[in-house]
């Protein structure tokens, strides 16, 4: 069985502040545990200050693994695209990861699976690890189309770039009906979908299927994290609202490090 290091990624969305960043780094000093990888994805305007905080606390954080990530990137490498952010820029400001295809990007900004696949490849070209988000709507789940939707979102990447592209990637399963609603998938529901994703990738590459980390995203909080993270194919969480509370987010990191 693969030894996949758990990951807890904080997606601040269009929230957060410099004060929150300071509070988080104060809490991280108490973690002293590198068995879980922590990824902070603040709004791009905060990347510089969060990177400086990380550098300033490097010695105090020597016993824990904290990385920086972007919330989005352009599928263009550079050019006249007002308001966009390139992978090169994210890399320059210390990012190791970038969230790709979040449901809010797909739903609110019209990002098709084709565009998401292009962003996935651009992230890797720029030396970033994409955190690819996939997930079904409530009508799709009620119509028993969950696996069909997930397969389509994975296949969009596979058709363009091949299954081996997932050798350097993280997947986040985020049921749309559980994002920002306070409603979370049950541990059994999450496990069922995570196991399906792993099986599907294993069909072409058993190594990738076994070793890729699959996070759960959808109203993850301290009260439900232990049961979710204990599932055999759940390797941590992509955390929204709970990442805006330094104490709760650090608790989630501890829970992930203790999950078996």
C-alpha positions in Angstrom: 0.0 0.0 0.0 1.3 3.4 -0.9 2.4 5.8 1.8 0.7 9.0 0.7 1.5 12.1 2.8 -1.8 13.7 3.9 -2.4 17.2 2.6 -4.6 20.0 3.9 -5.0 22.9 1.5 -6.5 26.2 2.5 -8.6 28.0 -0.2 -9.3 31.4 1.2 -11.3 32.3 -2.0 -12.0 36.1 -1.9 -11.6 36.2 1.8 -8.8 36.5 4.3 -6.5 39.2 5.5 -2.9 40.0 6.6 -4.0 39.4 10.2 -5.3 35.9 9.3 -1.9 35.1 7.7 -0.1 36.2 10.8 -2.4 34.1 13.0 -1.9 31.1 10.9 1.9 31.2 11.0 1.8 31.7 14.8 -0.3 28.5 15.0 1.9 26.6 12.5 4.9 27.1 14.9 3.0 24.8 17.3 2.4 22.0 14.8 6.0 20.6 14.7 4.9 17.8 12.5 6.0 17.2 8.9 3.7 14.1 8.4 1.1 16.4 6.8 1.7 18.9 4.0 0.0 22.2 4.5 -0.8 24.4 1.5 -2.0 28.0 1.7 -3.9 29.4 -1.3 -4.6 33.1 -0.5 -5.9 35.6 -3.0 -3.1 36.6 -5.3 -2.7 40.1 -3.7 -1.5 38.4 -0.5 1.0 36.0 -2.1 3.9 38.4 -1.5 3.2 39.0 2.1 2.5 35.3 2.8 5.7 34.3 1.1 7.6 36.8 3.3 6.0 35.5 6.4 7.0 32.0 5.4 10.6 33.1 4.9 10.7 35.0 8.1 9.4 31.9 10.0 11.5 29.4 8.2 13.5 28.3 11.2 10.5 28.1 13.5 8.7 26.0 10.8 11.6 23.6 10.3 9.6 20.8 11.8 6.5 21.2 9.6 5.8 21.3 5.9 4.1 24.5 4.7 3.7 25.3 1.0 2.2 28.2 -0.9 -0.4 27.8 -3.8 -2.4 29.9 -6.2 -6.2 29.8 -6.5 -6.1 30.0 -10.3 -3.9 30.7 -13.3 -4.2 31.6 -16.9 -4.0 29.0 -19.6 -1.8 31.5 -21.5 1.9 31.7 -20.7 2.0 35.5 -21.0 0.5 38.4 -23.0 -2.3 41.0 -23.2 -4.8 39.3 -20.8 -5.8 42.0 -18.4 -6.5 40.8 -14.9 -5.0 37.3 -15.4 -2.1 35.7 -13.6 0.5 33.5 -15.2 2.0 30.4 -13.8 5.4 32.0 -14.0 4.2 34.8 -11.7 2.9 32.3 -9.2 6.2 30.4 -9.3 8.1 33.7 -8.8 6.2 34.4 -5.6 7.0 31.0 -4.1 4.0 28.9 -5.1 4.4 25.1 -5.4 0.7 24.4 -6.2 -2.2 25.9 -7.9 -6.0 25.1 -7.7 -7.4 24.2 -11.2 -11.0 23.9 -12.2 -12.7 24.8 -8.9 -16.4 24.5 -9.2 -16.8 28.2 -8.7 -14.5 28.9 -11.6 -16.4 26.4 -13.8 -19.8 27.7 -12.7 -19.4 31.4 -12.3 -16.7 32.1 -14.9 -17.6 29.6 -17.6 -14.4 27.6 -17.5 -15.1 24.5 -19.6 -13.3 21.2 -19.0 -11.3 21.9 -22.1 -10.0 25.2 -20.6 -9.3 23.4 -17.3 -7.3 20.8 -19.1 -5.2 23.6 -20.7 -4.7 25.2 -17.3 -3.6 21.9 -15.9 -0.9 21.5 -18.5 0.2 25.1 -18.1 0.6 24.7 -14.4 2.9 21.7 -14.9 4.8 23.5 -17.7 5.5 26.3 -15.2 6.7 23.9 -12.5 3.6 24.0 -10.4 1.6 21.0 -9.2 -2.1 21.3 -10.2 -4.8 20.5 -7.6 -7.5 19.5 -10.0 -11.0 19.9 -8.7 -13.8 17.5 -9.9 -17.3 17.1 -8.6 -21.0 16.6 -9.4 -24.1 18.8 -8.8 -27.0 17.8 -6.6 -29.2 17.0 -9.7 -26.4 14.8 -11.1 -26.1 12.9 -7.8 -29.8 12.4 -7.5 -29.8 11.1 -11.1 -27.0 8.6 -10.2 -24.6 10.4 -12.6 -21.8 11.1 -10.1 -19.3 8.7 -11.7 -20.2 9.9 -15.2 -19.6 13.5 -14.3 -16.3 12.7 -12.5 -15.1 10.5 -15.5 -15.9 13.4 -17.9 -13.8 15.9 -15.9 -10.9 13.5 -15.6 -11.1 12.4 -19.2 -10.8 16.0 -20.4 -7.3 16.1 -19.0 -6.5 12.5 -20.0 -7.5 13.0 -23.7 -5.3 16.1 -24.1 -2.3 15.1 -21.9 -2.6 11.4 -21.1 -3.0 9.6 -17.8 0.7 10.0 -17.0 0.1 13.7 -16.6 -1.4 12.8 -13.2 2.1 11.6 -12.0 2.5 15.2 -10.9 -0.9 16.3 -9.7 -3.4 16.2 -6.8 -7.1 15.7 -7.2 -9.7 17.3 -5.0 -13.2 15.8 -5.0 -15.7 18.5 -4.2 -19.4 17.7 -4.5 -21.0 21.0 -5.6 -23.9 20.4 -3.3 -21.6 20.5 -0.3 -19.5 23.6 -1.1 -20.4 26.5 1.2 -23.6 24.9 2.2 -22.5 23.5 5.6 -23.6 20.1 4.2 -20.8 17.6 3.8 -20.8 14.3 2.0 -20.8 11.4 4.5 -17.4 9.6 4.9 -18.9 6.7 3.0 -20.0 8.9 0.1 -16.6 10.5 -0.1 -14.8 7.2 0.1 -17.0 5.8 -2.7 -16.0 8.6 -5.1 -12.4 8.7 -4.1 -12.1 4.9 -4.6 -13.7 5.3 -8.1 -11.2 8.0 -9.1 -8.3 5.9 -7.9 -9.6 2.8 -9.8 -10.1 4.8 -13.0 -6.5 6.1 -13.0 -5.2 2.7 -12.0 -6.6 1.2 -15.1 -3.9 2.9 -17.2 -1.2 3.4 -14.5 -1.4 1.3 -11.3 1.5 3.3 -9.9 -0.3 6.7 -10.4 -3.6 5.2 -9.2 -2.0 4.0 -6.0 0.1 7.1 -5.3 -1.9 10.1 -6.3 -3.3 12.1 -3.4 -7.1 12.7 -3.6 -8.5 15.4 -1.2 -12.0 15.9 -0.1 -13.5 19.4 -0.4 -16.9 20.4 0.7 -17.7 21.9 4.1 -14.7 20.2 5.8 -14.5 21.2 9.5 -13.1 20.0 12.7 -16.3 18.2 13.6 -16.3 15.9 10.6 -12.6 15.8 9.5 -11.6 12.8 11.6 -14.2 10.5 10.0 -13.5 11.8 6.5 -9.7 11.6 6.7 -9.9 8.1 8.2 -11.2 6.8 4.9 -8.6 4.7 3.0 -8.8 6.8 -0.2 -9.2 10.2 1.4 -5.8 11.8 1.7 -6.7 15.1 3.3 -8.9 18.1 2.5 -9.3 21.2 0.3 -10.7 23.5 3.0 -12.7 26.7 2.4 -14.5 28.4 5.3 -12.7 26.6 8.0 -9.4 27.8 6.6 -10.3 31.3 7.7 -10.1 30.4 11.3 -6.5 29.8 12.4 -7.3 27.6 15.3 -9.8 25.4 13.4 -7.5 25.1 10.4 -4.5 24.0 12.5 -6.8 21.5 14.2 -7.6 20.1 10.8 -3.9 19.8 10.1 -3.4 17.8 13.3 -6.4 15.5 12.5 -4.9 14.8 9.1 -1.5 13.9 10.5 -3.1 11.5 13.0 -5.5 9.8 10.4 -4.9 6.1 9.8 
